[in-house]
Amino acid sequence: MFVYLVSLQHHNNITLHPPQINPGKTLIAKAIAHESGATFFSISSSSLNSKWVGEGEKLVRTLFAVARYHAPSVVFIDEVDSMLTQRKADEDGADRKMKTEFLVQTDPAGNEREGRVLLIGATNRPMDLDDAARRRFVKRLYIPLPDQAAREALMRNLLDKNKNNLSEEEITKLSHATEGYSGADLKALCSDAAMGPIRDLGKKALKVRESNVKPITYKHFKSSLQSMNPSVAKSDLVDYIEWNNAYGNNK
């Protein structure tokens, strides 16, 4: 996962530290907004698209106008590559105009409007981002997959509110067995393992009270691990590292 940052006009003094437990993209953006005391805007590319010609660029202008009005503010755009893909000759005119307007609004050098706005974009496809858009995001941070310590902390957090009898050693063993798993993969794994006691009940599951359901065990996790693989391919990780070496700020 890559996180891009660009400051429009003056910004609060924000110190970024590498996340210790590799949180989700939106959580990173929310944390930045909270620590800087800024208004938080979470935008998806679909909310800026319209079937009406000229409406897309108008929505982009409105977004940044509102963000400046409520400054200091943080604007977070998830999957930013879907909106700012490489421009092509046969591209739809409306999409090209919206991208152009976005680039105009995010140009710190030519932007004379008052306000303190920090724009954050996140993507899992950094290589698909338009070159001009990539240059706008002056900070490009690669958030790698969680390491063993992070996976262990994530699993402890996910299991905290679930009845289980896993020992400390078993949780540590699972953190080693889930190498290459993302945070979403770990959540899916824990959810699947949590269904293990229900599966053990079979047809009785509809009649048993929640308080009588047995706790999650290491056996349930082993069973779930056999049917679940990491969602991120090793070849993708190689591409991410190469892109980060070429354009990233945390090599």
Buried (B, 14 or more C-beta within 10 A) or exposed (E): BBBBBBBBBEBBEBEBEEBEBBBBBBEBBBBBBEBBEBBBBBBBBEEBBBEEEEBBBBBBBEBBEBBBEBBBBBBBBBBBBBBBBBBEEEEEEBBEBBBBBBBBBBBBEEBEEEBBBBBBBBBBBBBEBBEBBBEBBEBBBBBBBBEEEBBBBBBBEBBEEBEBEBEEEBBBBBBEEBEBBBBEBBBBBBEBBBEBBBEBBEEEEEEEEEEEBBEBBBEBBBBBBEEBEBEBEEEEBEEBBEBBEEBBBEE
